Amino acid sequence: MQPPIPLMKRERYHRQSLGAFYGRIKQSRVLMVGAGGIGCELLKNLILTGFGEIQIVDLDTIDLSNLNRQFLFRYEHVKKPKALVAKESAAKFNPHVKLEAYHANIKDPQFNIDWFASFDIVFNALDNIDARRHVNKMCLAADVPLIESGTTGFNGQVQPIIKGKSECYDCSTKATPKSFPVCTIRSTPSQPIHCIVWAKSYLFTEIFGTSEDEVPEFDHSQDSENAAEIENLRKEASALNQIRQSMGSTDFSRRMFEKVFTDDINRLRSMEDMWKTRSPPTALDFDSVSKTSANGGEVGESVAKRDQSTWTLAENFTVFCDSIRRLSRRLQKPQAGESNGSATAVLSFDKDDDDTLDFVAASANMRSFVFGIEPKSKFDIKQRSGARVVNSEPLRPPNPQCPICGVMHSKLVIDPSRATLKDLVEDVLQADLGYREFSISSEDGTLYDPDLEDNLKKKFSDLGVKDDSFLTIVDEDEEKPRVKLSLSISEKALPDESKPVSLPSGFEIPRKPTIDAEKVQDKVNGAVSPPTAPGKRKRAASTDEPSIEGQISTKRGKLQKAPQDDDLIVLEDSSNGAIVIDD
């Protein structure tokens, strides 16, 4: 192993590359959220660029399936925290960088606004919408630049977010992710993507990976109507597990083929009601397909190299059997160590791994032949089964109707022993800021509006408002309403002679710009309510009443519960004007 590069020599390289920026970069404190596929590459780049201090936050632990792309991790790291291992591995790139890692949720109370404000820049490397929205909100509140890079299913993007200068993560509508009912995938496919998902997320994982009942691409919302079919599918998984035990035997390929392309198809054909309005599938015969394949004389590996041509049934069969042999050999090698207490040997799909891609492509295409669906080339299947897409677009200014960055942020200091909601309403919002009609909501629901005054005498602690929580004030003035006001709560003992609640001095809230609501309706996450008719108070409206960030109305005097976002998976993406990257 080569010795580390001396500090002075390393700094010389950085000064030559970065010039006047190097001094600032070296002194910067950086936060990186997420240490997975993007995070590993990003952390390496940040360290080699010369950033002086980097802190890493990730809640996840390392899974065997991560090893094919998350290069900071090794087999011995399986089940260990990603953040801690990433810190240990990445430190070898530059031992002079100060690294700190947290195996924690970025939404934990310890990571409050003041903590975010201590960094010069934040990098996101997340794969779920909820966490990305949280970091976006916290960086805006702390006025810290955010480089938003992450993935949602097969979609990815990189976006600089600077408060007041560029749009934030929530300024524009995110593409609605797509999923498929599990019974469509496993019983009644009608599109090539259905067969690809079946081969990749069901057959491959059952035979060579870890069986997963809750695969992200599968939508179980219709399962209650197909209880008998779901039970049959569980039996199928059990049967495949028994076949998996025969891996390495001479009849392994035959047993798998006859299970999924003969027996399962004949069982589906027996459900006559299922095929009254659609063409029934056609079961395949191993011996017949094998004979046709043998007559062709071409071996599986040579067929697989023709990745942009559409293979015949016999050619798919050849690749299917050949890929099974290759995958079986790979899987059987680490299995010898299982008896020593090491992690169970499994394989994970990687679109850049020819063995796994060949198996998925051949399996998906043979299923397409069974159901009368057009087969696809290996190249097409690769594009559909693992590519991530980053849209190449110019930066846009903030959307004034955005529910997150179209908001005025400030800190509200409260004395927890004395402060009540009435102090905020009457002494601050009405007396100091001149509000007339308005509403106040917390993260749990509405606390006050002109028709809800039951909570005025309650202390903030009784309403669930505590240190580092948020309050949102919505001005309901008919003519010139102010922008939304987001207050981050800071608990502090205040002198008895002072007010129990306090805002920064000289604080002013701008009015909303006049914008046609119909033009921005499709550009913002969440609908924009049209203006109310003159002479009517908004709280009296029913269908036109604006919601307070997606909350659900309940009985007067009770808190309203906000719905939770679901993380869905995108299966197909458009490559128009896009750059394809791997995560």
C-alpha positions as CSV (number, residue, x, y, z in Angstrom):
1,M,0.0,0.0,0.0
2,Q,1.4,3.4,-1.0
3,P,1.9,6.0,1.8
4,P,-0.5,8.9,1.9
5,I,0.4,12.1,0.0
6,P,2.0,14.6,2.3
7,L,-0.2,17.5,3.2
8,M,1.9,20.2,1.6
9,K,2.1,18.3,-1.7
10,R,-1.6,17.7,-1.6
11,E,-2.4,21.3,-1.0
12,R,-0.2,22.3,-3.9
13,Y,-2.3,20.2,-6.2
14,H,-5.5,21.8,-4.8
15,R,-4.2,25.4,-5.2
16,Q,-3.2,24.7,-8.8
17,S,-6.6,23.3,-9.5
18,L,-8.9,25.6,-7.5
19,G,-6.8,28.8,-7.4
20,A,-8.3,31.5,-5.1
21,F,-11.2,29.2,-4.2
22,Y,-9.0,26.7,-2.3
23,G,-8.6,28.7,0.9
24,R,-12.4,29.1,1.2
25,I,-13.0,25.4,0.4
26,K,-10.5,24.3,3.0
27,Q,-12.2,26.3,5.7
28,S,-15.7,25.2,4.8
29,R,-17.9,23.1,6.9
30,V,-19.9,20.7,4.8
31,L,-23.0,18.5,5.6
32,M,-23.7,15.5,3.5
33,V,-27.1,13.7,4.0
34,G,-27.1,10.2,2.7
35,A,-24.3,7.7,2.3
36,G,-25.6,5.3,-0.3
37,G,-25.0,5.1,-4.1
38,I,-24.7,8.9,-4.7
39,G,-23.3,9.5,-1.2
40,C,-20.3,7.2,-1.6
41,E,-19.2,8.9,-4.9
42,L,-20.0,12.4,-3.5
43,L,-18.1,11.9,-0.3
44,K,-15.0,10.8,-2.2
45,N,-15.2,13.8,-4.5
46,L,-15.7,16.2,-1.6
47,I,-12.7,14.8,0.2
48,L,-10.4,14.9,-2.9
49,T,-11.5,18.4,-3.6
50,G,-10.1,19.5,-0.3
51,F,-13.1,20.5,1.9
52,G,-11.7,20.8,5.4
53,E,-14.6,19.4,7.4
54,I,-17.4,17.0,6.3
55,Q,-20.2,15.7,8.5
56,I,-22.2,12.7,7.3
57,V,-25.8,11.7,8.3
58,D,-27.4,8.4,7.3
59,L,-30.0,6.2,9.0
60,D,-29.4,3.1,7.0
61,T,-27.2,0.0,7.4
62,I,-25.3,-1.8,4.7
63,D,-27.0,-4.5,2.8
64,L,-25.3,-7.1,0.6
65,S,-27.1,-5.7,-2.5
66,N,-25.4,-2.3,-1.9
67,L,-21.9,-3.7,-2.7
68,N,-22.3,-3.7,-6.5
69,R,-22.3,0.2,-6.6
70,Q,-21.5,1.6,-3.2
71,F,-17.7,1.2,-3.4
72,L,-16.8,2.4,0.1
73,F,-18.4,-0.8,1.5
74,R,-17.1,-4.4,1.5
75,Y,-18.5,-7.8,2.4
76,E,-17.3,-7.5,6.0
77,H,-19.3,-4.3,6.4
78,V,-22.7,-5.9,5.8
79,K,-25.2,-4.9,8.6
80,K,-23.0,-2.1,9.8
81,P,-24.1,1.6,9.7
82,K,-23.4,3.3,6.3
83,A,-22.4,6.6,7.8
84,L,-19.8,5.2,10.1
85,V,-18.3,2.8,7.5
86,A,-18.3,5.6,4.9
87,K,-16.3,7.8,7.2
88,E,-13.8,5.1,8.0
89,S,-13.3,4.1,4.3
90,A,-13.3,7.6,2.8
91,A,-10.7,8.9,5.4
92,K,-8.1,6.9,3.5
93,F,-8.4,9.2,0.6
94,N,-7.2,12.2,2.6
95,P,-6.4,11.7,6.3
96,H,-6.2,15.4,6.9
97,V,-9.9,16.0,6.4
98,K,-12.0,16.2,9.6
99,L,-14.8,13.7,9.2
100,E,-17.8,13.2,11.6
101,A,-20.5,10.6,11.1
102,Y,-24.0,10.2,12.5
103,H,-26.0,6.9,12.3
104,A,-29.3,8.8,12.7
105,N,-32.4,10.2,11.0
106,I,-31.8,13.7,9.6
107,K,-35.3,14.6,11.0
108,D,-34.2,13.9,14.6
109,P,-34.5,16.9,16.9
110,Q,-30.8,17.2,17.4
111,F,-30.5,18.3,13.8
112,N,-32.2,21.6,14.3
113,I,-32.1,24.9,12.4
114,D,-29.1,26.2,14.4
115,W,-27.2,23.0,13.6
116,F,-28.0,23.4,9.9
117,A,-26.9,27.1,10.1
118,S,-23.5,26.1,11.3
119,F,-22.6,24.7,7.8
120,D,-21.4,26.6,4.8
121,I,-23.1,24.3,2.4
122,V,-25.3,21.1,2.5
123,F,-25.3,18.3,0.0
124,N,-28.3,15.9,-0.3
125,A,-27.8,12.3,-1.5
126,L,-31.1,10.9,-0.6
127,D,-33.5,8.5,-2.3
128,N,-36.9,9.4,-0.8
129,I,-39.1,12.5,-1.2
130,D,-40.0,13.0,2.5
131,A,-36.4,13.4,3.7
132,R,-35.4,15.6,0.7
133,R,-38.3,17.9,1.4
134,H,-37.3,18.1,5.1
135,V,-33.7,19.1,4.3
136,N,-34.9,21.6,1.7
137,K,-37.1,23.2,4.3
138,M,-34.4,23.3,7.0
139,C,-31.8,24.8,4.6
140,L,-34.2,27.5,3.6
141,A,-35.0,28.3,7.2
142,A,-31.3,28.3,8.1
143,D,-30.4,30.3,4.9
144,V,-27.7,27.7,3.9
145,P,-27.1,26.8,0.2
146,L,-28.2,23.3,-0.7
147,I,-27.0,21.1,-3.5
148,E,-30.0,18.8,-4.0
149,S,-29.1,15.5,-5.6
150,G,-31.0,12.4,-5.2
151,T,-33.1,9.6,-6.7
152,T,-36.7,8.6,-6.7
153,G,-37.1,5.2,-8.2
154,F,-35.3,5.5,-11.6
155,N,-35.4,9.3,-11.7
156,G,-32.5,11.4,-10.5
157,Q,-31.6,15.1,-10.5
158,V,-29.0,17.6,-9.3
159,Q,-30.2,21.1,-8.4
160,P,-28.6,24.1,-6.5
161,I,-31.0,25.7,-4.1
162,I,-30.1,29.2,-2.9
163,K,-32.7,31.1,-0.8
164,G,-34.3,33.9,-2.8
165,K,-32.3,33.2,-6.0
166,S,-33.3,29.8,-7.3
167,E,-36.3,27.6,-7.0
168,C,-36.4,25.1,-4.2
169,Y,-37.2,21.4,-4.3
170,D,-40.9,22.0,-3.8
171,C,-41.3,24.9,-6.3
172,S,-42.3,22.6,-9.1
173,T,-44.5,19.5,-9.4
174,K,-42.6,16.2,-9.2
175,A,-43.6,13.6,-11.8
176,T,-46.2,11.2,-10.4
177,P,-44.4,7.9,-9.7
178,K,-45.9,4.8,-11.2
179,S,-46.4,1.4,-9.8
180,F,-48.3,-1.7,-10.9
181,P,-50.7,-4.0,-9.0
182,V,-48.9,-7.2,-8.0
183,C,-51.4,-9.4,-9.7
184,T,-50.8,-7.5,-13.0
185,I,-47.1,-8.2,-12.7
186,R,-47.4,-11.9,-11.7
187,S,-50.6,-13.0,-13.4
188,T,-51.9,-10.7,-16.2
189,P,-49.0,-8.7,-17.8
190,S,-49.9,-6.7,-20.9
191,Q,-46.8,-4.6,-21.5
192,P,-43.1,-5.4,-21.8
193,I,-42.4,-3.4,-18.6
194,H,-44.6,-5.8,-16.7
195,C,-42.5,-8.8,-17.8
196,I,-39.3,-6.9,-17.0
197,V,-40.4,-6.1,-13.5
198,W,-41.5,-9.7,-13.0
199,A,-38.1,-11.0,-14.1
200,K,-36.0,-8.5,-12.2
201,S,-38.0,-8.0,-8.9
202,Y,-39.6,-11.3,-8.6
203,L,-38.0,-14.3,-10.3
204,F,-34.4,-13.1,-10.0
205,T,-34.7,-12.2,-6.3
206,E,-36.5,-15.4,-5.5
207,I,-33.9,-17.6,-7.1
208,F,-30.6,-15.7,-6.6
209,G,-31.4,-12.8,-4.2
210,T,-33.4,-12.2,-1.0
211,S,-37.1,-13.0,-1.3
212,E,-39.1,-9.7,-0.8
213,D,-42.8,-9.7,-0.4
214,E,-43.0,-5.9,-0.5
215,V,-41.1,-5.0,-3.7
216,P,-41.3,-1.2,-4.4
217,E,-42.5,-1.8,-8.0
218,F,-45.5,-3.8,-6.7
219,D,-48.7,-2.1,-5.7
220,H,-50.7,-4.2,-3.2
221,S,-53.7,-1.9,-3.0
222,Q,-55.8,-4.3,-5.1
223,D,-54.7,-7.4,-3.2
224,S,-57.8,-7.6,-1.1
225,E,-59.9,-8.4,-4.2
226,N,-57.5,-11.2,-5.2
227,A,-56.9,-13.0,-1.9
228,A,-57.0,-16.4,-3.5
229,E,-54.5,-15.4,-6.2
230,I,-52.2,-13.8,-3.6
231,E,-52.2,-17.1,-1.6
232,N,-51.3,-19.0,-4.8
233,L,-48.4,-16.6,-5.4
234,R,-47.1,-17.3,-1.9
235,K,-47.1,-21.0,-2.8
236,E,-45.2,-20.2,-6.0
237,A,-42.5,-18.4,-4.0
238,S,-42.3,-21.4,-1.6
239,A,-41.9,-23.7,-4.7
240,L,-39.2,-21.5,-6.1
241,N,-37.3,-21.6,-2.9
242,Q,-37.3,-25.4,-3.1
243,I,-36.0,-25.2,-6.7
244,R,-33.3,-22.8,-5.4
245,Q,-32.0,-25.6,-3.2
246,S,-31.2,-27.7,-6.3
247,M,-28.9,-25.0,-7.6
248,G,-25.8,-26.6,-9.3
249,S,-27.7,-29.8,-10.3
250,T,-28.0,-30.9,-13.9
251,D,-31.8,-30.3,-13.9
252,F,-31.7,-26.9,-12.2
253,S,-32.5,-24.9,-15.4
254,R,-35.3,-27.4,-16.4
255,R,-36.9,-27.3,-13.0
256,M,-37.0,-23.5,-13.0
257,F,-38.2,-23.3,-16.6
258,E,-41.0,-25.8,-16.1
259,K,-42.1,-24.1,-12.9
260,V,-42.5,-20.5,-14.2
261,F,-43.1,-21.1,-17.9
262,T,-45.1,-24.3,-17.8
263,D,-46.8,-25.2,-14.5
264,D,-47.6,-21.6,-13.4
265,I,-49.0,-20.8,-16.9
266,N,-51.2,-23.9,-16.9
267,R,-52.5,-22.9,-13.5
268,L,-53.3,-19.4,-14.8
269,R,-55.0,-20.8,-17.9
270,S,-57.3,-22.9,-15.6
271,M,-58.8,-19.7,-14.2
272,E,-61.3,-19.3,-17.1
273,D,-63.0,-16.2,-15.8
274,M,-59.6,-14.4,-16.0
275,W,-59.5,-14.9,-19.7
276,K,-63.0,-13.9,-20.8
277,T,-61.9,-10.5,-22.0
278,R,-58.2,-11.2,-22.8
279,S,-56.2,-13.8,-24.6
280,P,-54.9,-16.6,-22.4
281,P,-51.2,-17.3,-22.1
282,T,-49.5,-20.1,-23.9
283,A,-47.4,-22.5,-21.8
284,L,-43.9,-23.4,-23.1
285,D,-42.5,-26.9,-23.3
286,F,-38.8,-27.3,-22.2
287,D,-38.0,-30.2,-24.5
288,S,-39.5,-28.5,-27.6
289,V,-37.8,-25.1,-27.0
290,S,-34.5,-26.9,-26.1
291,K,-34.6,-28.9,-29.4
292,T,-35.2,-25.7,-31.4
293,S,-32.4,-24.0,-29.6
294,A,-30.0,-26.8,-30.2
295,N,-30.7,-26.8,-33.9
296,G,-29.7,-23.1,-34.0
297,G,-26.2,-24.1,-32.9
298,E,-25.4,-20.7,-31.3
299,V,-24.2,-20.6,-27.7
300,G,-25.8,-18.3,-25.1
301,E,-22.8,-15.9,-24.6
302,S,-22.6,-15.2,-28.4
303,V,-26.4,-14.5,-28.5
304,A,-26.1,-12.2,-25.5
305,K,-23.5,-10.0,-27.3
306,R,-26.1,-9.1,-29.9
307,D,-27.7,-6.7,-27.4
308,Q,-29.5,-4.4,-29.9
309,S,-31.3,-7.2,-31.8
310,T,-34.5,-8.8,-30.7
311,W,-33.9,-12.5,-29.9
312,T,-36.1,-15.3,-30.9
313,L,-37.7,-17.7,-28.4
314,A,-34.9,-20.2,-29.0
315,E,-32.2,-17.6,-28.6
316,N,-33.8,-16.3,-25.3
317,F,-33.9,-19.9,-24.1
318,T,-30.2,-20.3,-24.9
319,V,-29.3,-17.1,-23.0
320,F,-31.6,-18.1,-20.1
321,C,-29.9,-21.5,-19.5
322,D,-26.4,-20.1,-20.0
323,S,-27.0,-17.2,-17.6
324,I,-28.3,-19.6,-15.0
325,R,-25.1,-21.6,-15.2
326,R,-23.0,-18.4,-14.8
327,L,-25.0,-17.1,-11.9
328,S,-25.1,-20.5,-10.1
329,R,-21.3,-20.7,-10.2
330,R,-21.0,-17.2,-8.7
331,L,-23.5,-17.9,-6.0
332,Q,-22.1,-21.3,-5.0
333,K,-18.6,-19.9,-4.3
334,P,-19.5,-17.7,-1.2
335,Q,-22.1,-20.2,0.1
336,A,-19.2,-22.3,1.5
337,G,-18.6,-19.5,4.1
338,E,-22.2,-19.5,5.4
339,S,-21.5,-22.4,7.8
340,N,-18.9,-20.1,9.4
341,G,-21.5,-17.6,10.4
342,S,-21.1,-15.1,7.6
343,A,-24.0,-13.4,5.9
344,T,-26.1,-15.5,3.6
345,A,-24.8,-15.4,0.0
346,V,-27.2,-13.7,-2.4
347,L,-26.8,-11.8,-5.7
348,S,-28.4,-8.5,-6.5
349,F,-29.4,-7.2,-9.9
350,D,-27.1,-4.7,-11.6
351,K,-27.8,-3.5,-15.1
352,D,-24.1,-3.3,-15.7
353,D,-23.6,-6.9,-14.7
354,D,-24.0,-9.0,-17.9
355,D,-24.8,-12.2,-16.0
356,T,-27.8,-10.7,-14.1
357,L,-28.9,-8.6,-17.1
358,D,-28.8,-11.6,-19.4
359,F,-31.0,-13.6,-17.0
360,V,-33.5,-10.8,-16.6
361,A,-33.6,-10.0,-20.4
362,A,-34.1,-13.7,-21.4
363,S,-36.7,-14.4,-18.6
364,A,-38.7,-11.2,-19.4
365,N,-38.7,-12.0,-23.1
366,M,-39.8,-15.6,-22.7
367,R,-42.6,-14.4,-20.4
368,S,-43.5,-11.9,-23.2
369,F,-43.8,-14.8,-25.7
370,V,-46.0,-16.7,-23.2
371,F,-48.5,-13.7,-23.0
372,G,-48.3,-12.6,-26.6
373,I,-46.3,-9.4,-25.8
374,E,-43.7,-7.9,-28.0
375,P,-40.2,-8.9,-26.8
376,K,-37.5,-6.3,-26.4
377,S,-33.8,-6.2,-27.1
378,K,-31.3,-6.6,-24.2
379,F,-30.3,-2.9,-24.8
380,D,-34.0,-1.8,-24.4
381,I,-34.4,-3.9,-21.2
382,K,-31.2,-2.5,-19.8
383,Q,-32.6,1.1,-20.3
384,R,-35.9,0.2,-18.6
385,S,-34.5,-1.8,-15.7
386,G,-31.9,0.4,-14.1
387,A,-31.1,3.7,-15.8
388,R,-31.4,6.9,-13.7
389,V,-32.2,10.1,-15.5
390,V,-31.3,13.7,-14.7
391,N,-33.2,16.3,-16.6
392,S,-31.0,19.0,-18.1
393,E,-32.7,22.3,-17.5
394,P,-31.7,25.9,-16.7
395,L,-32.1,27.2,-13.2
396,R,-35.4,29.0,-12.5
397,P,-36.1,31.7,-10.0
398,P,-38.2,30.9,-6.9
399,N,-41.9,30.3,-7.5
400,P,-43.8,33.0,-5.4
401,Q,-46.6,30.5,-4.9
402,C,-44.3,27.8,-3.5
403,P,-45.6,26.6,-0.1
404,I,-42.0,26.2,1.1
405,C,-39.7,28.9,-0.3
406,G,-42.5,31.4,-1.0
407,V,-42.6,31.8,2.8
408,M,-41.0,34.3,5.1
409,H,-38.8,32.6,7.7
410,S,-38.0,33.9,11.2
411,K,-37.3,32.7,14.7
412,L,-39.9,33.1,17.5
413,V,-38.4,33.1,21.0
414,I,-40.9,31.9,23.6
415,D,-40.7,31.6,27.4
416,P,-42.1,28.0,27.9
417,S,-43.2,28.7,31.4
418,R,-45.4,31.7,30.5
419,A,-46.0,32.0,26.7
420,T,-49.5,31.3,25.5
421,L,-51.0,31.3,22.0
422,K,-52.8,34.5,22.9
423,D,-49.5,36.2,23.4
424,L,-48.5,35.4,19.9
425,V,-51.9,36.3,18.4
426,E,-52.6,39.6,20.2
427,D,-49.2,41.0,21.2
428,V,-47.1,40.0,18.2
429,L,-49.2,39.3,15.1
430,Q,-52.0,41.8,15.7
431,A,-50.4,44.6,17.7
432,D,-46.8,44.5,16.3
433,L,-47.3,43.2,12.7
434,G,-50.8,44.4,11.9
435,Y,-52.4,41.1,11.0
436,R,-56.3,41.1,10.9
437,E,-57.7,37.8,9.7
438,F,-55.2,34.9,9.8
439,S,-54.7,31.3,10.8
440,I,-51.9,29.6,12.7
441,S,-51.0,25.9,12.2
442,S,-48.4,23.7,13.7
443,E,-46.9,20.5,12.2
444,D,-49.9,18.6,13.8
445,G,-52.7,20.9,12.6
446,T,-54.6,24.2,12.9
447,L,-54.2,26.0,16.3
448,Y,-56.0,29.2,15.5
449,D,-58.2,30.9,12.9
450,P,-61.1,33.5,13.2
451,D,-63.5,30.6,14.0
452,L,-61.2,28.7,16.3
453,E,-60.3,30.5,19.5
454,D,-60.4,27.7,22.0
455,N,-56.6,27.4,22.2
456,L,-55.8,31.0,22.9
457,K,-55.3,30.6,26.7
458,K,-53.3,27.4,26.3
459,K,-49.5,27.4,26.7
460,F,-47.5,26.4,23.7
461,S,-46.3,23.3,25.5
462,D,-50.0,22.2,25.9
463,L,-50.4,22.5,22.1
464,G,-47.4,20.3,21.3
465,V,-45.3,23.3,20.3
466,K,-41.7,23.0,21.6
467,D,-38.2,23.9,20.8
468,D,-37.3,23.6,17.1
469,S,-40.8,23.0,16.0
470,F,-42.5,25.2,13.3
471,L,-45.6,27.4,13.3
472,T,-47.1,28.7,10.0
473,I,-49.1,31.9,9.8
474,V,-51.4,32.4,6.8
475,D,-52.7,35.9,6.2
476,E,-56.3,35.8,5.0
477,D,-56.6,39.4,4.1
478,E,-58.9,39.7,1.0
479,E,-57.0,42.5,-0.9
480,K,-53.3,42.4,-0.1
481,P,-52.4,39.3,1.9
482,R,-48.9,38.9,3.2
483,V,-46.8,35.9,2.2
484,K,-46.8,32.9,4.5
485,L,-44.8,33.3,7.7
486,S,-42.9,30.3,9.0
487,L,-41.7,30.6,12.6
488,S,-39.1,28.3,14.1
489,I,-39.6,28.0,17.8
490,S,-36.7,28.7,20.2
491,E,-37.5,28.1,23.9
492,K,-35.7,30.5,26.3
493,A,-36.3,31.9,29.8
494,L,-37.1,35.6,29.3
495,P,-37.1,38.3,32.0
496,D,-40.4,38.7,33.9
497,E,-40.8,42.3,32.8
498,S,-40.5,41.4,29.1
499,K,-43.1,39.8,26.9
500,P,-43.2,36.0,26.9
501,V,-42.9,35.9,23.1
502,S,-40.4,37.8,21.0
503,L,-39.6,38.3,17.3
504,P,-36.5,40.0,15.9
505,S,-36.7,43.8,15.9
506,G,-37.5,45.6,12.6
507,F,-39.2,42.5,11.2
508,E,-41.4,43.1,8.2
509,I,-43.4,40.7,6.0
510,P,-43.8,41.4,2.3
511,R,-47.1,41.2,0.6
512,K,-47.9,38.5,-2.0
513,P,-47.3,39.5,-5.6
514,T,-50.4,39.6,-7.8
515,I,-50.2,36.4,-9.9
516,D,-52.9,34.6,-12.0
517,A,-53.5,31.5,-9.9
518,E,-54.5,29.5,-13.0
519,K,-51.0,30.0,-14.5
520,V,-49.2,28.6,-11.5
521,Q,-51.7,25.8,-10.6
522,D,-49.7,23.1,-12.4
523,K,-46.3,24.4,-11.3
524,V,-46.5,23.9,-7.6
525,N,-46.7,20.9,-5.3
526,G,-50.3,21.2,-4.0
527,A,-53.2,23.1,-5.7
528,V,-53.4,26.8,-5.6
529,S,-56.8,28.0,-4.5
530,P,-58.6,30.6,-6.7
531,P,-59.4,34.0,-5.1
532,T,-62.5,34.2,-3.0
533,A,-65.5,36.3,-4.2
534,P,-65.5,39.9,-2.8
535,G,-67.2,40.4,0.5
536,K,-66.7,36.8,1.7
537,R,-64.4,35.7,4.3
538,K,-62.2,32.7,3.3
539,R,-63.0,30.7,6.4
540,A,-66.7,30.8,5.4
541,A,-66.0,29.1,2.1
542,S,-66.4,25.4,1.5
543,T,-65.1,24.3,-1.8
544,D,-62.9,27.3,-2.4
545,E,-61.3,27.4,1.1
546,P,-57.5,27.2,0.8
547,S,-56.0,24.3,2.6
548,I,-53.1,24.8,5.0
549,E,-50.4,22.7,3.4
550,G,-52.4,19.6,2.9
551,Q,-54.2,19.3,6.2
552,I,-57.6,17.6,6.8
553,S,-60.4,19.5,8.6
554,T,-61.8,18.0,11.7
555,K,-64.2,19.2,14.4
556,R,-63.9,22.7,15.7
557,G,-61.4,23.0,18.6
558,K,-59.4,19.8,17.7
559,L,-56.1,19.6,16.0
560,Q,-56.0,18.5,12.4
561,K,-53.8,15.7,11.3
562,A,-51.6,16.1,8.2
563,P,-51.4,13.2,5.8
564,Q,-48.1,11.4,5.3
565,D,-46.4,11.2,1.9
566,D,-45.8,7.8,0.4
567,D,-42.6,7.0,-1.4
568,L,-43.4,5.4,-4.7
569,I,-41.2,4.0,-7.4
570,V,-40.9,5.2,-11.0
571,L,-40.6,2.4,-13.5
572,E,-40.4,4.2,-16.8
573,D,-38.7,7.5,-17.6
574,S,-38.3,9.7,-20.6
575,S,-34.8,10.4,-22.0
576,N,-35.8,13.4,-24.0
577,G,-33.2,16.1,-23.3
578,A,-31.7,14.0,-20.5
579,I,-28.4,12.8,-19.2
580,V,-28.3,9.2,-18.1
581,I,-26.2,8.5,-15.0
582,D,-25.8,5.5,-12.7
583,D,-26.4,5.5,-9.0
